[in-house]
């Protein structure tokens, strides 16, 4: 076994016992290859923070675990840990997507608020214009009524003059 992997291998054996006891491999070389692959995964997991993982890297680690399981190597503990890391990475990805969506919605809300404020300002202008026109209409109506009254007065006077002889006052 590669000397740089021996401390990791010894720690695995100490914690999990002989993980190869059910392994059918007879060749020491093949068994060493499987164990080295497992130890490399463990070392990389120890050296990284879970925020540094991506799905491709995790999938490659899971492939090592599946291959080891096919050889009846007891790596349930490693599968469990990888599943936990996968869940954490998925949570990070989902959280980022949710934050992006939330930010998009926040911008949309801000734009809608600005549009609404603009519409309210326009509505106030229209209300003011309507009030002004209603006032003008009321004034024009009053003027029309006054004019109608004056016209009626004039019509009565004209009628009086029509019924009166023009020279009656001199006789």
C-alpha positions in Angstrom: 0.0 0.0 0.0 1.1 3.6 -0.7 2.8 4.8 2.5 0.9 8.1 2.4 -2.4 6.1 2.7 -1.3 3.8 5.5 -2.3 6.1 8.4 -5.8 6.4 6.9 -6.0 2.6 6.4 -4.9 2.0 10.0 -7.5 4.5 11.3 -10.2 2.8 9.2 -9.3 -0.7 10.6 -9.1 0.7 14.1 -12.6 2.2 13.9 -14.4 -0.3 11.6 -12.4 -3.5 12.0 -11.5 -5.7 9.0 -13.6 -4.2 6.3 -12.3 -6.8 3.8 -13.3 -10.0 5.8 -16.1 -10.8 3.3 -14.2 -9.8 0.2 -13.7 -12.7 -2.3 -10.6 -11.2 -3.9 -7.6 -13.4 -3.6 -5.0 -11.2 -5.2 -3.2 -8.9 -2.7 -2.7 -6.5 -5.6 -6.4 -6.2 -6.3 -7.3 -6.0 -2.7 -4.7 -3.2 -2.2 -6.1 -1.3 -5.2 -9.6 -1.4 -3.7 -8.4 -0.3 -0.2 -6.2 2.4 -1.7 -9.2 3.8 -3.6 -11.2 3.8 -0.3 -8.4 5.5 1.6 -8.0 8.1 -1.1 -11.7 9.0 -0.8 -11.5 9.2 3.0 -8.4 11.4 2.8 -10.0 13.7 0.3 -13.1 13.9 2.5 -10.9 14.8 5.4 -9.1 17.6 3.5 -12.2 19.3 2.1 -15.0 21.3 3.5 -18.4 20.2 2.3 -18.9 23.5 0.5 -16.0 22.5 -1.8 -17.8 19.5 -3.2 -19.8 19.3 -6.4 -22.1 16.6 -7.6 -19.5 15.2 -10.0 -16.9 14.7 -7.3 -19.4 13.1 -5.0 -20.6 10.8 -7.8 -17.0 9.7 -8.4 -16.7 8.9 -4.6 -20.0 7.0 -4.7 -18.7 5.0 -7.6 -15.7 3.9 -5.5 -18.1 2.9 -2.7 -20.3 1.0 -5.1 -17.3 -0.8 -6.6 -16.1 -1.7 -3.1 -19.5 -3.0 -2.2 -19.5 -5.2 -5.2 -16.3 -6.7 -3.8 -18.1 -7.2 -0.5 -15.9 -4.7 1.3 -17.8 -3.2 4.3 -18.0 0.5 3.4 -21.5 1.2 4.8 -20.0 3.8 7.1 -18.5 5.6 4.1 -21.7 5.3 2.1 -23.6 6.9 5.0 -21.1 9.7 5.3 -21.3 10.4 1.5 -25.1 10.4 1.6 -24.9 13.0 4.4 -22.5 15.1 2.4 -24.7 14.7 -0.7 -27.7 16.0 1.3 -25.6 18.9 2.6 -24.4 19.8 -0.9 -28.0 19.5 -2.3 -29.1 21.8 0.5 -26.5 24.3 -0.5 -27.5 24.1 -4.1 -31.2 24.4 -3.3 -30.5 27.3 -0.9 -28.6 29.1 -3.6 -31.4 28.5 -6.1 -34.0 29.7 -3.6 -31.9 32.8 -2.8 -31.6 33.5 -6.5 -35.4 33.1 -7.0 -36.1 35.2 -3.9 -33.8 38.0 -5.2 -35.6 37.8 -8.6 -38.9 38.1 -6.8 -37.6 40.9 -4.7 -36.6 42.8 -7.8 -40.0 42.1 -9.4 -41.8 43.3 -6.3 -39.7 46.5 -6.3 -40.5 47.1 -9.9 -44.2 46.4 -9.3 -44.1 48.8 -6.3 -42.5 51.5 -8.5 -45.1 50.9 -11.2 -47.9 51.1 -8.6 -46.6 54.3 -7.2 -46.4 55.7 -10.7 -50.0 54.7 -11.4 -51.1 56.2 -8.0 -49.4 59.5 -9.0 -51.1 59.4 -12.4 -54.5 58.6 -10.7 -54.0 61.6 -8.4 -53.3 63.8 -11.4 -56.4 62.5 -13.1 -58.5 63.0 -10.0 -57.3 66.6 -9.8 -58.0 67.1 -13.5 -61.5 65.6 -13.1 -62.2 67.9 -10.1 -61.0 70.9 -12.1 -63.2 69.9 -15.1 -66.2 69.3 -12.8 -65.7 72.7 -11.3 -65.6 74.3 -14.7 -68.7 72.4 -15.7 -70.5 73.6 -12.6 -69.4 77.2 -13.4 -70.5 76.8 -17.0 -73.8 75.3 -15.9 -74.4 78.3 -13.5 -73.5 80.7 -16.2 -75.9 79.0 -18.6 -78.7 79.2 -16.0 -77.9 82.9 -15.4 -78.0 83.5 -19.1 -81.2 81.5 -19.5 -82.7 83.7 -16.8 -81.5 86.9 -18.5 -82.8 85.6 -21.8 -86.2 84.9 -20.3 -86.2 88.4 -18.7 -85.3 90.0 -22.1 -88.0 87.9 -23.8 -90.6 89.2 -21.4 -89.5 92.7 -22.0 -89.5 92.2 -25.7 -93.0 90.7 -25.5 -94.2 93.8 -23.5 -92.8 96.1 -26.2 -94.4 94.1 -28.9 -97.8 94.4 -27.3 -97.4 98.2 -26.8 -97.9 100.7 -29.5 -94.8 102.7 -30.1 -96.4 106.1 -30.0 -98.8 105.5 -27.2 -96.9 107.6 -24.9 -97.5 110.8 -27.0 -101.3 110.6 -27.3 
